[in-house]
Structure formats: C-alpha cells, structure tokens
Amino acid sequence: MFDVPTTTAEVTAEYVTDALRASAVIDRDTAIAEVAHHPIGEGVGIVGQLARLTLRYEGTAEGAPSSLIVKMPSQYPENRAIGEHFNFYEREARFYQQIGDKSPLRTPRCFHNHIDVDRREFLLLLEDLGDRTLISQIAGMGATRTGAALDALARLHAEWWDSPTLDSLSWMPRLVDQVNLSAGEQYRLAWPAYLERFGDQLPEGAVAIGEQVKDVWEQLVIDTDARWPSTLCHGDFRADNLMFDDDAEGREHVAVLDWQIANRGPALSDVSYVLTQSIEPEDRRAAERELVARWFDTVCATRGAAPDGLTFDDVWRDYRVGTLTCTVYPVVSGGTMDLANERGRQLAETMSHRAFTAAIELDAADLLP
C-alpha cells in the first residue's frame, strides 16, 4: 500500500488501484488510469474531509464503481483536535469494519478502510450514493421524510436494544463514558465564544436555558441513561447524513451516512436530535408528537412488544429532556470550531435556532435537575 494521503487531493490513481485490488474489486490486470477529485460537503463535514473521486479504468472493470467517496480526518487543526478527542475517526472506521454490512439500515458499501490508531491515520473509500436525494439540513426535512427517517432509526434501535453484543463493542463508547461526558466541559468552554458569535440571533429565553444546561449537562445525560436500556445510537442523525431513494421501500429507502459519533446509549438521544435540528420549527410543532409516537410504535412492532414496560409518557418525557442535551451540538460546533465557510456558519445558526426553540416551546427547562 502506498503512503496514506493526508488530504483528499492527494488520493492518487495508484492509491485507489491498490485499495480496490486489495478488496478484490478489480484484478491485477486492471488499474485506475485517472482520478478526478470533486470536494463535497464544504461546511458540512466539519471534522472530516470529503471528496467524490470519479474513476477512469484501464483494463476490465466490470462491476467496479465509476466513482467513490473518500473520507478522512479534517485538515483544520482545531476541528481535527475535536475529532481525535472524541475518537470520531476510529469509531467510524470500526463501524464499517464490524457492523456496516450487517446493519438493518442501508449504509454505503466500504471498499477500503485504512485504520492505524497509533499513527492517527484513517481513510475510507465508500460507495457513492450521489444519485439519491439529499435534503440540506439548512432547508430542513418535512414531516414525511422525517417519519421515514425515524422508521429506519427505530429498526436500528430495536435490533440492538439492550443487546449483550453491545458489550463487545469496546471501541464504541457508552454515552456516559468520560469521553462523551467531556462534552459538558466543552459546552462550558465554548459558551462565551458561542454567545459572542450567535447570541444576538438566538430566540428569546435561549440564553437563560443555555446558562442552566451548561452547568448540569452531564447530570442530564447520566439520569436519562439510567432510565433507559442501551442500544446502538447513531449520534449524528440529521438531514445532511440521510439520503433518500424515493423509488425504493423498506431498508433501501433511507441510507444513513457518517458514523463518527456512534455510541451505546439511550435511543431517545437520536430521536431528540433529528427532530430538534433537521426540521423547521413550524413543521416540528405540527407533527412532533405523532412522529415520536411513530418511532416508538416501530420499535415496539420490530421487537414484538413494548420494550421493558416503557410507555409513551416515558418516551415523551425523555424526548423533552433530549431537547436540552442536544443544545450541546450547536454550542460546541459554533463556539470552538473553524466553521470553514459561510455554509458552515449558516448551519450552526440553523441548528442553534431550532434546538433552542424546541427546548423553549416544550417547556423542557421544567425537567432540569
């Protein structure tokens, strides 16, 4: 294998040839003659680099992909430091290594997975799903697409619900492990800079809620985790990581990308996140109770019964708590990261408005310890 590239532009025809031969996608008589690089996800892949590689072959390439997505750690030091602190790069690499092709969710096929923890090197060559429909998180998903996404999420949660196999995934931290709980300290450190950047754009009451949440964030997470069995959670289940095939049904309808934040924890953390940050407040307001119930009903149907005697009242309560803990995402990203470009800043603004608006409208502060 050639030296591992450090930027997407450094991924050469020779590197891709070697990778696809190693995974038996092409044989020794076939090679990549040329690679065209097309950066994607600017302002989206905040802790990573993404590019589409369009491939031209020499030799027989039947069944080989005409394009691939390359993904690797961010080249921005501040952003990479966040990714390494939370072990995002290894989490995603191990997911594709051990779980991806067995998941009840449609995920990209992984053609190459370079993992070198000691040298801090990670590089993925993934199936290009660019022919699917991607809804910009800034534009927001409507209730119909959000419901389809929650159906897929529920199938993942149901399959891994309180599974003993979770204990074998030592590379995937629990939500209450220190590496994840350290997000509370990140919240507090980011808060002053976040207010300086975005404070005047927040809805009325948001600053007061943030001041309260930042001081008890870890306790909110610990208390919710204690009330719920663990499952496999995506951790970053939002519109920019979902791709829809409107001609497909079941597993094929929604493909799920970006497994860097995968964790073992309470399922409601994913549900609160997608509903507070990927759907416009008016759409969430009109449909959120129905959508949360739809997720719970799908979990119950997939498992064959309501898990662990939980009721919808339990679900709704901790959905509201989740709107508080999910404010950590816009605060940390908006207050500590180099947001790269205007699209990145606009994304942080959108996440902020939606997350705090949801917490305010649901009177979630009443559930603070």
C-alpha positions as CSV (number, residue, x, y, z in Angstrom):
1,M,0.0,0.0,0.0
2,F,1.2,3.5,-0.8
3,D,1.7,6.2,1.8
4,V,-1.6,7.3,3.2
5,P,-2.8,10.6,1.9
6,T,-3.4,13.5,4.3
7,T,-5.8,15.5,2.0
8,T,-8.4,14.3,-0.4
9,A,-6.4,15.9,-3.3
10,E,-3.5,13.5,-2.5
11,V,-5.6,10.4,-3.3
12,T,-3.9,9.2,-6.4
13,A,-4.8,6.7,-9.1
14,E,-2.1,4.4,-7.7
15,Y,-3.6,4.5,-4.2
16,V,-7.1,3.7,-5.4
17,T,-5.8,0.9,-7.7
18,D,-4.0,-0.7,-4.7
19,A,-7.1,-0.3,-2.5
20,L,-9.5,-1.8,-4.9
21,R,-7.2,-4.7,-5.8
22,A,-6.8,-5.4,-2.1
23,S,-10.6,-5.7,-1.7
24,A,-10.9,-7.8,-4.8
25,V,-13.0,-5.3,-6.6
26,I,-10.5,-5.3,-9.5
27,D,-7.9,-7.8,-10.5
28,R,-4.1,-7.4,-11.2
29,D,-4.8,-6.7,-14.9
30,T,-7.0,-3.7,-14.1
31,A,-5.9,-0.3,-12.9
32,I,-7.2,3.2,-12.3
33,A,-5.8,5.4,-15.1
34,E,-7.1,8.7,-13.8
35,V,-8.9,10.1,-10.7
36,A,-10.8,13.3,-10.9
37,H,-11.3,15.0,-7.5
38,H,-14.5,16.9,-6.5
39,P,-14.6,18.2,-2.9
40,I,-18.0,17.9,-1.4
41,G,-19.6,18.7,2.0
42,E,-18.0,22.0,2.5
43,G,-19.4,23.4,5.7
44,V,-21.0,20.0,6.4
45,G,-18.0,17.7,7.1
46,I,-16.8,19.9,10.0
47,V,-14.5,17.3,11.5
48,G,-13.6,15.5,8.2
49,Q,-12.6,15.9,4.6
50,L,-14.9,14.6,1.9
51,A,-14.5,14.3,-1.9
52,R,-16.0,12.4,-4.8
53,L,-13.5,10.5,-6.9
54,T,-14.5,9.9,-10.5
55,L,-12.5,7.0,-11.8
56,R,-11.3,6.1,-15.3
57,Y,-10.1,2.5,-15.7
58,E,-7.6,0.7,-17.8
59,G,-8.5,-3.0,-18.3
60,T,-11.6,-4.9,-17.4
61,A,-13.7,-3.1,-14.8
62,E,-17.0,-4.9,-14.9
63,G,-18.8,-4.3,-11.6
64,A,-16.3,-1.8,-10.4
65,P,-17.6,1.6,-9.2
66,S,-17.3,4.5,-11.5
67,S,-17.0,6.9,-8.5
68,L,-16.2,6.7,-4.8
69,I,-16.4,8.9,-1.8
70,V,-13.1,9.4,0.1
71,K,-13.3,10.4,3.8
72,M,-10.5,11.3,6.1
73,P,-9.8,13.5,9.2
74,S,-10.1,17.3,8.9
75,Q,-7.0,19.3,7.8
76,Y,-8.0,22.1,10.2
77,P,-6.1,21.6,13.5
78,E,-9.0,22.9,15.7
79,N,-11.5,20.6,14.0
80,R,-9.2,17.6,14.0
81,A,-8.5,18.0,17.7
82,I,-12.2,17.7,18.4
83,G,-12.4,14.6,16.2
84,E,-9.4,13.0,17.9
85,H,-10.6,13.9,21.4
86,F,-13.9,12.1,20.9
87,N,-12.3,9.3,18.9
88,F,-14.6,10.0,16.0
89,Y,-12.3,8.7,13.3
90,E,-11.7,5.3,14.8
91,R,-15.4,4.9,15.7
92,E,-16.5,5.3,12.1
93,A,-13.7,3.0,10.8
94,R,-14.6,0.3,13.3
95,F,-18.3,0.6,12.4
96,Y,-17.6,-0.1,8.8
97,Q,-15.2,-2.9,9.7
98,Q,-17.5,-4.7,12.1
99,I,-21.1,-3.6,11.7
100,G,-21.9,-1.7,8.5
101,D,-22.7,-4.5,6.1
102,K,-24.8,-6.2,8.8
103,S,-26.8,-3.2,9.9
104,P,-30.6,-3.1,9.4
105,L,-30.0,0.3,7.9
106,R,-28.8,1.0,4.4
107,T,-25.2,2.2,4.7
108,P,-22.6,2.8,2.0
109,R,-20.5,-0.1,1.0
110,C,-17.0,0.3,2.2
111,F,-14.4,-0.5,-0.5
112,H,-11.3,0.4,1.6
113,N,-10.8,1.0,5.3
114,H,-7.4,2.2,6.4
115,I,-7.1,2.1,10.2
116,D,-3.8,2.9,12.0
117,V,-4.6,4.1,15.5
118,D,-1.0,4.5,16.6
119,R,-0.2,6.8,13.7
120,R,-3.6,8.5,13.8
121,E,-4.3,7.6,10.2
122,F,-7.8,6.9,8.9
123,L,-9.1,6.8,5.4
124,L,-12.3,5.4,4.0
125,L,-13.3,4.7,0.3
126,L,-17.1,4.4,0.3
127,E,-19.8,3.8,-2.1
128,D,-21.0,6.9,-3.8
129,L,-24.8,7.3,-3.2
130,G,-24.9,10.6,-5.0
131,D,-27.9,9.5,-7.2
132,R,-30.1,9.6,-4.1
133,T,-31.9,12.6,-2.8
134,L,-30.1,14.6,-0.1
135,I,-32.1,17.3,1.8
136,S,-30.0,20.1,3.0
137,Q,-30.2,20.4,6.8
138,I,-30.4,24.2,6.4
139,A,-33.5,23.8,4.2
140,G,-34.9,21.2,6.6
141,M,-36.8,17.9,6.1
142,G,-40.6,17.9,6.1
143,A,-42.7,15.6,8.3
144,T,-43.0,12.9,5.6
145,R,-39.2,12.4,5.2
146,T,-38.6,12.8,8.9
147,G,-41.1,10.0,9.5
148,A,-39.3,7.7,7.1
149,A,-36.0,8.5,8.7
150,L,-37.4,7.7,12.2
151,D,-38.7,4.4,10.9
152,A,-35.2,3.5,9.8
153,L,-33.8,4.7,13.1
154,A,-36.3,2.6,15.1
155,R,-35.2,-0.5,13.3
156,L,-31.6,0.1,14.3
157,H,-32.6,0.8,17.9
158,A,-34.8,-2.2,18.1
159,E,-32.2,-4.6,16.8
160,W,-29.6,-3.5,19.3
161,W,-32.0,-2.8,22.2
162,D,-30.3,-4.0,25.4
163,S,-28.2,-6.5,23.3
164,P,-25.4,-8.3,25.1
165,T,-23.4,-7.9,22.0
166,L,-23.1,-4.2,22.8
167,D,-20.5,-5.1,25.5
168,S,-18.1,-6.4,22.8
169,L,-18.0,-3.0,21.0
170,S,-15.3,-1.6,23.3
171,W,-14.2,0.9,20.6
172,M,-17.7,2.5,20.7
173,P,-18.1,4.4,24.0
174,R,-21.2,4.5,26.1
175,L,-22.9,7.8,26.2
176,V,-21.9,8.1,29.9
177,D,-18.3,7.2,29.4
178,Q,-15.9,10.1,30.2
179,V,-15.0,10.7,26.5
180,N,-18.7,11.6,25.8
181,L,-19.4,13.3,29.2
182,S,-16.5,15.6,28.5
183,A,-18.8,17.3,26.0
184,G,-20.2,19.0,29.1
185,E,-16.9,20.7,29.8
186,Q,-16.7,21.5,26.0
187,Y,-20.1,23.1,26.3
188,R,-18.9,25.4,29.2
189,L,-15.7,26.3,27.5
190,A,-17.4,27.1,24.2
191,W,-20.3,29.1,25.7
192,P,-18.6,32.5,25.9
193,A,-17.4,32.4,22.2
194,Y,-20.7,30.9,21.1
195,L,-22.6,33.8,22.7
196,E,-20.3,36.2,21.0
197,R,-20.8,34.6,17.6
198,F,-24.5,33.7,17.8
199,G,-26.1,35.2,21.0
200,D,-27.9,38.0,19.3
201,Q,-29.6,35.6,16.9
202,L,-31.0,33.2,19.5
203,P,-34.7,33.1,20.3
204,E,-35.9,34.8,23.5
205,G,-35.2,32.6,26.5
206,A,-32.4,30.6,24.8
207,V,-29.5,32.2,26.7
208,A,-31.2,31.5,30.1
209,I,-31.7,27.9,29.1
210,G,-28.1,27.5,27.9
211,E,-26.8,29.1,31.1
212,Q,-28.7,26.4,33.1
213,V,-28.0,23.4,30.8
214,K,-24.2,24.0,30.6
215,D,-23.9,23.6,34.4
216,V,-25.9,20.3,34.6
217,W,-25.4,18.8,31.1
218,E,-23.5,15.7,32.4
219,Q,-26.2,15.0,35.0
220,L,-29.0,15.2,32.5
221,V,-27.2,12.6,30.3
222,I,-26.5,10.3,33.3
223,D,-30.0,10.5,34.6
224,T,-31.5,9.7,31.2
225,D,-29.1,6.9,30.6
226,A,-30.1,5.4,34.0
227,R,-33.8,5.3,32.9
228,W,-33.2,3.6,29.6
229,P,-31.5,0.4,28.4
230,S,-28.7,1.0,26.0
231,T,-28.9,0.5,22.2
232,L,-26.7,1.4,19.3
233,C,-27.2,5.1,18.6
234,H,-26.0,7.0,15.5
235,G,-25.2,10.1,17.4
236,D,-25.4,12.5,14.5
237,F,-28.7,11.5,12.9
238,R,-29.6,14.6,10.9
239,A,-30.6,15.6,7.4
240,D,-27.1,16.1,6.0
241,N,-26.4,12.4,6.9
242,L,-29.5,10.9,5.2
243,M,-30.0,10.1,1.6
244,F,-33.4,9.0,0.2
245,D,-34.3,6.7,-2.7
246,D,-37.9,7.6,-3.4
247,D,-38.3,4.6,-5.7
248,A,-37.3,2.1,-3.0
249,E,-39.1,0.8,0.1
250,G,-38.0,-0.8,3.3
251,R,-34.3,-0.9,4.1
252,E,-33.4,0.7,0.8
253,H,-35.5,3.8,1.2
254,V,-33.2,5.7,3.6
255,A,-29.4,5.4,3.5
256,V,-27.5,6.7,6.6
257,L,-24.1,8.2,6.4
258,D,-21.4,9.4,8.9
259,W,-21.0,7.0,11.9
260,Q,-18.3,9.0,13.7
261,I,-20.4,9.7,16.7
262,A,-21.9,6.2,17.1
263,N,-22.3,5.4,20.8
264,R,-24.0,2.9,23.1
265,G,-26.8,4.8,24.9
266,P,-30.5,5.7,25.3
267,A,-32.3,5.7,22.0
268,L,-34.2,8.9,22.6
269,S,-30.9,10.9,22.2
270,D,-31.1,10.2,18.4
271,V,-34.8,11.0,18.2
272,S,-34.5,14.3,20.0
273,Y,-31.6,15.3,17.8
274,V,-33.2,14.8,14.5
275,L,-36.4,16.4,15.5
276,T,-34.8,19.5,17.0
277,Q,-32.2,20.2,14.4
278,S,-33.3,18.8,11.0
279,I,-36.9,20.1,10.7
280,E,-38.2,23.6,10.7
281,P,-39.9,24.6,14.0
282,E,-43.3,25.0,12.4
283,D,-43.1,21.5,10.9
284,R,-41.8,20.0,14.1
285,R,-44.5,21.8,16.1
286,A,-47.3,20.4,13.9
287,A,-46.1,16.8,13.8
288,E,-43.6,16.1,16.6
289,R,-45.9,14.1,19.0
290,E,-47.1,12.0,16.1
291,L,-43.5,11.5,14.9
292,V,-42.2,10.5,18.3
293,A,-45.1,8.0,18.6
294,R,-44.3,6.7,15.2
295,W,-40.7,5.9,16.2
296,F,-41.9,4.2,19.4
297,D,-44.6,2.2,17.6
298,T,-42.0,1.0,15.1
299,V,-39.6,-0.1,17.9
300,C,-42.4,-2.0,19.5
301,A,-43.5,-3.6,16.3
302,T,-40.0,-4.6,15.4
303,R,-39.4,-6.1,18.8
304,G,-42.9,-7.6,19.1
305,A,-43.8,-5.8,22.3
306,A,-43.1,-2.5,24.1
307,P,-39.6,-2.8,25.5
308,D,-39.1,-3.1,29.2
309,G,-42.6,-1.9,30.1
310,L,-41.9,1.6,28.8
311,T,-44.9,3.8,28.0
312,F,-45.3,6.7,25.6
313,D,-45.3,9.0,28.6
314,D,-41.8,7.8,29.4
315,V,-40.8,8.4,25.8
316,W,-42.2,11.9,25.7
317,R,-40.6,13.0,28.9
318,D,-37.2,12.0,27.8
319,Y,-37.7,13.3,24.4
320,R,-38.2,16.7,26.1
321,V,-35.1,16.2,28.2
322,G,-33.2,15.4,25.0
323,T,-34.0,18.8,23.6
324,L,-31.9,20.2,26.4
325,T,-28.9,17.9,26.0
326,C,-29.0,18.3,22.2
327,T,-28.1,22.0,22.5
328,V,-24.5,20.8,23.0
329,Y,-24.2,20.3,19.3
330,P,-24.6,23.9,18.1
331,V,-22.9,25.3,21.1
332,V,-19.7,23.3,20.8
333,S,-19.5,23.4,17.0
334,G,-20.4,27.1,16.9
335,G,-18.1,28.1,19.8
336,T,-15.0,26.1,19.2
337,M,-14.6,25.0,15.6
338,D,-13.4,26.7,12.5
339,L,-16.6,26.6,10.5
340,A,-14.7,26.7,7.3
341,N,-17.1,28.8,5.2
342,E,-20.4,30.7,5.1
343,R,-22.3,27.4,4.7
344,G,-20.8,26.1,7.9
345,R,-21.7,29.2,9.8
346,Q,-25.2,29.1,8.4
347,L,-25.6,25.5,9.5
348,A,-24.5,26.4,13.1
349,E,-27.0,29.3,13.1
350,T,-29.8,27.0,11.9
351,M,-29.0,24.2,14.4
352,S,-28.9,26.8,17.2
353,H,-32.3,28.4,16.4
354,R,-34.1,25.0,16.0
355,A,-32.6,23.4,19.1
356,F,-33.2,26.2,21.5
357,T,-36.7,26.9,20.0
358,A,-37.7,23.3,20.7
359,A,-36.5,23.3,24.3
360,I,-38.3,26.6,24.9
361,E,-41.6,25.5,23.3
362,L,-41.6,22.2,25.1
363,D,-41.0,23.8,28.5
364,A,-38.1,21.4,28.8
365,A,-36.4,23.6,31.4
366,D,-39.1,22.3,33.9
367,L,-37.2,19.0,33.8
368,L,-33.9,20.4,34.8
369,P,-32.5,18.8,38.0
